[in-house]
Amino acid sequence: MALMELYDKNIFINSSCLHCRDRFINSRRIIASCNLCDALWHNDCIQNYDFSNKSCKCTIEYVAKSFNNDNINSMTMTSYKPNWLDVLRGIFRIIVLLTMTTIMYIIHQLGYTTEQNIRGYINSIINLLNITIRINGLDNIDPNIKKSFVCNHVSFHDTLIFNQFPKTGFLASIILKRRFLGKLITSIIPILFIKRGKQKNTVELIDKFIDEHSSILIFPQGMMTNYKYLTKFRTGAFSTKYPVQPIYLKYDKDVSSITMFGMLCLDSLSVEINVMELVEKNIDESPIKYANRVRELMATKGNFQLSDVESYDVID
């Protein structure tokens, strides 16, 4: 079955297995989908999954019953297949990227990195991949108001793309800090690192970060997801003392289903960064209701479909 056929049936929402966290696109293992909420696992992972930390609204009994009654859809994911010209483009870009990164690594090791050459390195990657970025709604941003920006998370490209966004801090998994590009980004952009599933004082840390840096950008879905959907939001950004300002990304291609090499093979990629108006929290509104209200506003404005899949079990 082709990938887009699965998307048309509202099946592929989360891009990685909710148990082992491996991206579906990286292997041809059988994938299982729950009919109640469309959550996804590898078929050989679902029987080992701890449903007491479920990532969907299903009860343990419902999922077990669905699985036993064959209401779990088994399928394989078919990845994007580049033609030979695309492959040559991808190989050329790998060579250029390795060269650029090696030079940047040497500069970094010698202690000569500056904000200018790091941003130049990131912009060179964007130009190499022929990514066109357009930002809409910048007039909606009031620099005098402290806030959390919340945005959908679609691709590995998201971090690169926000290099073009007006300067703001980021909330990121500690995993980013272990990567060379992550180390470079942290030297020019303030980043609050957390350990997903282990951090106990995230809200306090976000408040403190905004106190110091005026704003922070958060991906409240907690994982990369289908570019047509908004999965449930985690409530950290909606539990702070500051309002949130929604942003949504719109890609012209389904980058959520393409391998890293496949991304290098694409001839071009266009993305819009759309900034919505600030959304204040209502009096006595709970963080969950606040998050759901913002998610619905984003879905309406950005023409997304809502999904009940959530990522509360993600652990770094």
C-alpha positions in Angstrom: 0.0 0.0 0.0 1.4 3.4 -0.9 2.2 6.0 1.7 -0.2 8.7 0.6 -3.0 6.1 0.5 -2.4 5.5 4.2 -2.5 9.2 4.9 -5.7 9.6 3.0 -7.2 7.0 5.4 -6.1 9.1 8.4 -3.7 6.4 9.6 -0.2 7.8 9.8 -0.2 10.4 12.5 3.0 10.0 14.6 6.1 9.5 12.6 7.8 7.1 15.0 6.8 4.1 17.1 5.3 5.0 20.4 7.2 2.1 22.1 10.7 1.9 20.6 10.7 5.5 19.2 12.3 4.4 15.9 11.0 6.3 12.8 8.7 4.1 10.7 10.3 5.3 7.5 13.7 3.8 8.5 12.6 0.2 8.2 10.0 -2.1 6.6 8.7 -3.5 9.8 5.0 -4.1 10.0 3.1 -1.1 11.5 -0.1 -1.4 13.7 -2.7 1.3 14.1 -5.4 1.6 16.7 -8.8 2.3 15.1 -10.0 4.4 18.1 -7.3 7.1 18.0 -5.0 6.2 15.1 -1.9 5.8 17.4 0.9 3.8 15.8 3.3 1.2 16.9 5.5 -1.4 15.2 3.5 -4.6 15.2 6.2 -6.4 17.2 6.3 -3.6 19.7 2.6 -3.3 20.5 2.4 -6.4 22.7 5.3 -5.1 24.8 3.9 -1.6 25.1 3.1 -0.3 28.6 -0.5 1.0 28.2 -0.4 2.4 31.7 1.6 5.2 30.1 -0.6 5.2 27.0 -0.1 7.8 24.2 -3.8 7.9 23.3 -7.1 8.0 24.9 -7.6 4.2 24.7 -8.0 2.2 27.8 -5.9 -0.9 28.3 -8.9 -3.0 27.9 -10.0 -1.4 24.7 -6.7 -1.7 23.0 -6.3 -5.3 24.1 -9.8 -6.1 22.9 -9.1 -4.3 19.6 -5.9 -6.1 19.1 -7.4 -9.5 19.9 -10.4 -8.8 17.5 -8.1 -7.8 14.6 -9.2 -4.2 14.8 -5.6 -3.2 14.6 -4.6 -2.5 11.0 -1.4 -4.1 9.9 0.5 -2.4 7.1 4.0 -1.5 5.8 5.2 2.0 5.1 6.5 2.8 1.7 9.1 5.5 1.6 9.7 8.1 -1.1 11.7 6.6 -3.9 14.0 9.2 -5.7 14.8 8.7 -9.4 18.4 8.6 -10.6 18.7 12.3 -11.0 17.4 12.8 -7.5 20.0 10.3 -6.2 22.8 12.2 -7.9 21.5 15.4 -6.4 21.5 13.8 -3.0 25.0 12.4 -3.3 26.3 15.8 -4.4 24.6 17.4 -1.4 26.1 14.9 1.0 29.6 15.6 -0.3 29.1 19.4 0.0 27.5 19.0 3.5 30.4 16.8 4.7 32.9 19.4 3.4 31.0 22.3 5.0 30.6 20.5 8.3 34.2 19.4 8.4 35.4 23.0 7.9 32.9 24.3 10.5 34.0 21.6 13.0 37.7 22.6 12.6 36.8 26.2 13.1 34.7 25.3 16.2 37.5 23.2 17.7 40.0 26.0 17.2 37.6 28.3 19.0 37.0 30.7 16.2 33.2 30.2 15.8 31.1 33.4 15.8 27.4 34.0 15.5 28.0 35.3 12.0 29.8 32.2 10.6 27.4 29.8 12.4 24.4 31.5 10.9 26.3 31.6 7.6 26.8 27.8 7.9 23.1 27.2 8.6 22.0 29.5 5.8 24.4 27.6 3.4 22.6 24.4 4.3 19.2 26.0 3.6 20.4 27.3 0.2 22.1 23.9 -0.6 18.7 22.1 0.0 17.0 24.8 -2.1 14.5 25.6 0.8 12.3 28.7 0.3 11.0 30.2 3.5 8.2 32.7 3.8 7.2 34.3 7.1 3.6 35.6 7.5 2.2 37.6 10.4 5.3 39.1 11.9 3.1 42.2 12.6 1.3 40.0 15.2 4.4 39.8 17.4 4.7 42.5 20.1 8.4 42.4 21.3 7.3 44.1 24.6 5.1 41.1 25.6 6.8 38.1 27.2 5.4 34.9 25.8 5.7 31.3 24.7 5.6 30.6 21.0 4.0 27.2 20.3 4.4 25.5 16.9 3.6 22.2 15.1 6.7 19.9 14.6 6.9 18.2 11.2 10.5 17.7 10.2 14.2 17.7 11.1 14.2 20.9 8.9 12.2 22.8 11.5 15.3 23.8 13.5 17.1 25.1 10.5 14.0 27.0 9.3 13.6 28.9 12.5 17.1 30.3 12.0 15.2 32.8 9.8 12.8 33.7 12.5 13.1 36.8 14.7 15.4 35.8 17.6 13.8 33.8 20.3 14.9 31.0 22.7 13.9 27.3 22.3 12.8 24.4 24.4 14.6 21.3 23.2 15.3 17.7 24.2 18.7 17.1 25.7 19.3 14.9 22.7 20.0 18.0 20.5 22.8 19.0 22.8 24.7 15.8 21.9 24.8 16.6 18.2 27.3 18.9 16.5 24.7 21.1 14.9 22.9 21.3 18.2 26.1 22.5 19.9 26.6 25.2 17.2 23.0 26.4 17.6 23.3 26.6 21.4 26.2 29.0 21.0 24.1 31.6 19.2 20.6 30.9 20.4 19.5 30.5 24.1 18.1 27.0 24.5 16.4 25.4 27.5 17.3 21.7 27.5 15.0 19.2 29.2 14.9 15.4 29.6 11.5 14.4 28.3 9.6 12.1 30.7 12.1 12.8 33.5 12.0 16.6 34.1 9.9 17.4 37.1 10.1 21.2 37.2 9.7 22.1 33.5 7.1 24.8 34.0 9.3 26.6 36.6 12.2 26.4 34.2 10.1 27.8 31.3 8.9 30.7 33.4 12.5 31.5 34.5 13.7 31.3 30.9 11.1 33.7 29.7 11.9 36.0 32.5 15.4 36.2 31.2 15.0 36.0 27.5 11.4 37.4 26.9 10.2 34.4 24.8 10.7 30.7 24.1 9.6 28.5 21.2 8.1 25.2 22.1 6.9 22.2 20.0 4.0 21.1 22.3 3.3 18.0 20.3 6.5 16.6 21.7 7.3 14.6 18.5 7.4 15.0 14.7 4.0 14.2 13.2 2.1 14.1 9.9 2.1 17.5 8.3 -1.7 17.4 7.9 -2.5 16.8 11.5 -2.2 18.3 15.0 -1.8 15.7 17.7 -2.6 16.5 21.3 -0.5 19.2 22.9 1.5 18.7 26.1 0.6 21.3 28.6 3.9 22.8 29.8 3.7 25.9 27.7 0.1 26.4 28.8 0.8 26.0 32.5 3.2 29.0 32.8 2.4 32.6 33.9 2.8 33.9 30.3 0.4 33.8 27.3 1.1 31.8 24.2 1.4 32.9 20.6 0.7 30.1 18.1 2.8 29.5 15.0 2.1 26.9 12.4 4.4 25.5 9.6 3.1 24.6 6.2 5.3 22.6 4.0 4.6 22.0 0.3 5.8 18.4 0.5 5.2 15.6 3.0 8.6 15.8 4.7 7.4 13.8 7.7 7.5 10.6 5.6 10.8 11.0 3.9 14.2 9.6 5.0 17.1 11.9 5.7 18.7 10.9 2.3 15.3 11.4 0.6 15.2 15.0 1.9 18.6 15.6 0.4 17.3 14.3 -3.0 14.3 16.7 -3.2 14.8 19.3 -5.9 13.3 22.0 -3.7 11.2 22.6 -0.6 8.9 25.5 0.3 7.7 26.3 3.8 5.6 29.0 5.4 6.0 30.2 9.0 2.6 31.6 9.9 2.4 33.7 13.1 -1.0 33.9 14.6 -2.3 36.5 17.2 -1.4 36.2 20.9 -3.9 33.9 22.8 -4.4 34.9 26.4 -5.5 32.3 29.0 -9.0 32.8 30.2 -9.8 33.2 33.9 -10.0 29.8 35.7 -9.1 28.0 32.4 -7.2 24.8 33.0 -3.9 24.2 31.1 -5.6 21.3 29.3 -8.5 23.4 28.1 -6.1 26.3 27.2 -4.0 23.9 25.2 -7.0 22.4 23.4 -8.4 25.8 22.6 -5.1 27.0 21.1 -4.8 23.7 19.1 -8.3 24.1 17.7 -7.5 27.7 16.7 -4.4 26.5 14.9 -6.3 23.7 13.2 -8.9 26.1 11.9 -6.4 28.7 10.7 -4.0 26.3 9.2 -6.5 23.8 7.9 -5.2 20.9 10.0 -7.1 17.8 11.1 -7.1 17.0 14.9 -5.8 13.7 16.2 -6.2 12.1 19.7 -2.6 10.8 19.6 -0.4 12.3 22.3 3.3 11.9 23.3 3.3 11.8 27.1 5.4 8.6 27.2 8.3 10.0 25.3 11.4 9.6 27.4 15.0 10.8 26.6 
